[in-house]
Every structure is written in structure tokens, then in C-alpha cells.
Amino acid sequence: MLAFYLTVAAAIAPLPAKAQTSSGNPTAAATPTTKASSAPSAQEIAAAKASGKVWVNTETRVYHKGGRWYGKTKAGKFMTEADAKAAGYKAAQRE
């Protein structure tokens, strides 16, 4: 009798839909199309600092000229200070 109830419950439960792509590969749709930005290397940080670029934290909308968070936040990128100001980013209060 228990087997009957399990069979009925399985038949009633909705099945998960599989994502299909035009290529027919169901895992291709689950793969994100945007590449997550990786943390900059020490060489990239040194080169950006030498060229006078600031590190922009894209989540908090604050830029760093140097200090502890320069090139270290999870989401960010290098740009000139003028470009950062023009894009609406604010300078960090404490460096």
C-alpha cells in the first residue's frame, strides 16, 4: 500500500523543466553568459597605481586612490579619477 502512495505522489509532483538551447545541450542554458571578473594580480595593481588609476568599487560606488582596499574589493575595476568622478563615483572618506 505504501508503494502505491509513493507512486501516486511521484506522479502528482511537478517535474523540473530542463532548459533547452538551440543546440540541444541542456547544460548550456544553465551556464552564465557573463564572465565574473577575477581579482587583479599584484602586477596589475602595481601597473595601475604607477599609471595613476584609481580602484572603483562598483558595488559601493566609491573609488580608492590607494590604501587597504585598492584592488582588493570583490567587485571593481581600474579607471582614471576623472572618469570615476564623471561616472558618479565618490572618493573614499578614509584611505
For each residue, the residues with C-beta under 8 A, 3 or more apart:
1: 4 5
2: 5 6
3: 6 7
4: 1 7 8
5: 1 2 8 9
6: 2 3 9 10
7: 3 4 10 11
8: 4 5 11 12
9: 5 6 12 13
10: 6 7 13
11: 7 8
12: 8 9
13: 9 10
14:
15:
16:
17:
18: 26
19: 26 29 30
20: 24 26 29
21: 24 25 26 28 29
22:
23: 28
24: 20 21
25: 21 28 29
26: 18 19 20 21 29 30
27: 30 31
28: 21 23 25 31
29: 19 20 21 25 26
30: 19 26 27
31: 27 28
32: 35 36
33:
34:
35: 32
36: 32
37: 75 76 77
38:
39: 71 72
40: 44 45 48 71 78
41: 44 45
42: 45 46
43: 46 47
44: 40 41 47 48 71 78
45: 40 41 42 48 49 70 71
46: 42 43 49 50
47: 43 44 50 51
48: 40 44 45 51 53 55 71 78
49: 45 46 52 53 66 70
50: 46 47
51: 47 48
52: 49 80 81
53: 48 49 78 79 80 81
54: 63 64 65 78 79 80 81 84
55: 48 63 64 69 70 71 72 73 76 77 78
56: 61 62 63 64 76 77 78 79 84 87 89
57: 60 61 62 63 64 69 73 75 76
58: 61 75 76 77
59: 73 74 75 76
60: 57 73
61: 56 57 58 88 89 90
62: 56 57 89 90 91 92
63: 54 55 56 57 79 81 84 89 90 91 92
64: 54 55 56 57 67 69 70 92 95
65: 54 70 81 91 92 95
66: 49 70 95
67: 64 70 92 94 95
68: 72 95
69: 55 57 64 72 73 92
70: 45 49 55 64 65 66 67
71: 39 40 44 45 48 55 76 78
72: 39 55 68 69
73: 55 57 59 60 69 76
74: 59
75: 37 57 58 59
76: 37 55 56 57 58 59 71 73
77: 37 55 56 58
78: 40 44 48 53 54 55 56 71
79: 53 54 56 63 83 84 87
80: 52 53 54 83 84
81: 52 53 54 63 65 84 85
82: 85 86
83: 79 80 86 87
84: 54 56 63 79 80 81 87 89
85: 81 82 88 89
86: 82 83
87: 56 79 83 84
88: 61 85
89: 56 61 62 63 84 85
90: 61 62 63
91: 62 63 65
92: 62 63 64 65 67 69 95
93:
94: 67
95: 64 65 66 67 68 92
